[in-house]
Amino acid sequence: MDNLTVRGGCLRVTSGTPGIDDYQELRLIDLSDNQLDGSLPSSLGNLSKLETLLLSNNNLKGAIPESLSRIQTLSRFAANRNRFTGAIPSGITKHLENLDLSFNLLNGSIPDDLLSQQPKLVSVDLSSNQLVGWLPQSISHSLVRLRLGSNKLIGSVSSAAFESLQNLTYLEMDNNGLTGHIPPAFGNLVSLNLLNLEMNQFVGILPPSLGNITSLQVLKLEQNKLTGEIPDEMGSLSKLLILDLSWNSLSGSIPSSLSNLAELTNMKLQGNSLSGTIPDSIGDLSSLLELQLGQNQLRGRIPIMPPKLQICLNLSTNMFQGPIPSTLSQLDRLEVLDLSNNKFSGEIPGFLTSLISLRQLVLSNNQLIGNIPKFTHNVSISVTGNPEITTVDHGVVIPGRPSGKSQLVLIVTLVAIGVTALVAVIIILKLYRRFNGVNNMQVDLDEEEGSTVLPEVIHGKLLTSNSLHKSNINFAKAVEAVAHPENALFQTMFWSYYRVVMPSGSSYFIKKLNTRERLFQQASSEQLELDLEMLGKLHHSNVMVPLAYVLYSQGVLLFYEFAHTHSLYDVLHNHPSDVVDWTSRYSIAVGIAQGICYLHGSNSNARDPILVPDLSSKKIMLKSLTEPLVADIELFKVIDPSRSNSSLSAVAGTIGYIPPEYAYTMRVTMAGNVYSFGVILLELLTGKPAVSEGRELSKWVQSQQEQRNNILDLRVSKSSPVATKQMIRALSIALACINISPGARPKMKTVLRMLTRL
């Protein structure tokens, strides 16, 4: 026998794996994703022909056997996501190419010989352990990937250890206690694509030599103690996608050279002491989706902003004054605009109501006056701290004025119910192109007669076998109803939403497309019909699917049950006085995981996986506190985000849930879904929303890992010692899900298994 593979099953072995060393011909052992416990036998070192040993995602504990270093043929050893303790044995990388011991309980220091003088070593991942001590003073020149994040490493970084690593492409040492200066020698790492040093104690200036790393795509130096100015040389990083220098003590002005970063999608400079004005050339950043400049000392004129800004424009807590500038009127893709804690004066300009993608507007603590313009109900507005503002009841956040709150809660609920399946967008887009549908909410009017011309029904089809819906749904009535404005609930960039009462008296929630772009690949009508048939066959108690569709001369409508339910977001964050207990939260987490596993095809090989591109607590509907529904499903294989000219969240998800790799991969993946689920699980554990006060929940939790009890929602965790213990264990699962590396995240079926074992 050459190979032994038992993966993803329920194999259980206690007290090691006795007898496995009898198979001397073994070249591959893969026991990943099982329920192995106990310790590893030292006799594994006798397998002299073993090339690959994979033990990831089990419950193995004890020490890593030093005998593994005797296997001269062993090139890959992965034992991540177990409970191994003790020190990493010396000599273990003597013959290895790939070592992954991440997410264990390993302690002690990194052996001196682990990274040095190992000519074959390519990848080492020791992240998320309890390693202490200093970094090795010598590192092998063959190394391509090094991950040491989330440990307890201290001391300075040796310039000599890194100055000649010409092959290194991925360096992650975040969330440690590293001190001293960032070595200028990092500028010699010419192949580096990602450099992550965030959440350490680095001091001093940003080395201008970092501008020499022209292959760099991600630079993350958040939460250090860096001082001085941002060097002009940073503008030479022509391939940079993400620049995060936030929460340091950087001073001086924002260099205009940063406007040369044509590929940049995310710029985070908040939480520093930057002064002066925003460069006029900032508008040249044609790819920028997120601009975080809050909590600095910026002042002066706000220039024309990058046209594709979508995730957030944060100018809060600066020294801007005067009227809110009209230069913001062109940001029709922007979802979050934060101008709070400045000295803006005058009235709230009406052009802000025309920003059709806007979801959150924060204007608190300024000097604004007058009435609040009429925004759509899906825009959350905060104007607290503006004494001269006249409040109007349309969803505005004003403490002590609850009159608008109940309506806001209702609208949030309706939004969450409606935003169900991105697959609906796919279906609608295809049919839209096929039958030349329209892209607005207006009906055709006969101008001469002044009468409404009702569109013609071309084809309607029921996707559910439920006879009740068959008797209730009337396609002609639905088409007629959406022609009347009084049935409209709200409108977003892509959809218009309606409540339609059928002749039987039953209400249905209906979606109609409003599209301005081509997000999806073309497909034949035959393929579309197959997609619809497959969608109609989906059936799971934790997944929400459309019931029917109707094709008519102006486009396509999709039908959903008009359930009087709440979204998970609404229950957790809009009713602070109604505390959901841990038992219910746990049931919700398990139900969501079950729904995602079903969509990913964990229980079926008969179809391709279905991914959820916008997985958030607003897209989780609750039939009850134990029955969650995953909404917003879609067939990811027909997505082509590279063709998008608009909303990132239409494909990637809601702000705070978007996996970090999406900014440079533009692909929705199962690993991305796992990340988004991890954020939802953090919401359940902390009681906090995914984004608050300009900071993502995932970042905050990662920075507070030393005080895990304080991370939890104390209203729930203090209810019983059992609840506290289970919540802490669930927190470990959530942290695994939000790992920055997609490959290091567990599969969804593994997440479900870990949850059910709580």
Buried (B, 14 or more C-beta within 10 A) or exposed (E): EEEBEBEBEEBEBEEBBEEBBEBEEBBBBBBBBBBBBBBBBBBBBBBEBBBBBBBBBBBBBBBBBBBBBBBEEBBBBBBBBBBBBBBBBEBBBBBBBBBBBBBBEBBBBBBEBBBBEBEEBBBBBBBBBEBBBBBBEEBBBBBBBBBBBBBBBBEBBBBEBBBEBEBBBBBBBBBBEBBBBBBBBBBBBBBBBBBBBBBBEBBEBBBBBBBBBEBBBBBBBBBBEBBEBBBBBBBBBEBBBBBBBBBBEBBBBBBBBBBBBEBBBBBBBBBBEBBBBBBEBBBBBEBBBBBBBBBBEBBBEBBBBBBBBBBBBBBBBBEBEBEBBEEBBBBBBBBBBBBBBBBBBEBBBEBBBEBBBBBBBBBBBBBBBEEBBEBBBBBBBBBBBBEEBEBBBBBBBBEEEEEBBEEBBBBBBBBBBBBBBBBBBBBBBBBBBBBEBBBBBEBEEEEEEEEEEBBEBBEBEBBBEEEEBEEBBBBEBBBBBBBEEEBBBBBBBBBBBBBBEBEEEBBBBBBBBBBEBEBBEEBEEEEBEEBBEBBBEBEBEBBBBBBBBBBBBBBBBBBBBBBEBBBBBBBBBBEEEEBBBBBBBBBBBBBBBBBBBBBBBBEEEEEEBBBBBBBBBBBBBBBEBEBBBBBBBBBBBBBEBEEBEBBBBBBBBBBBBBBBBBBBBBBBBBBBBBBBBBBBBBBBBBBBBBBEEBBBBBBBBBBEBEEBEEBBBEEBBEBEEEBBEBBBEBBBBBBBBBBBBBEBBBBBBBBBBBBEEE
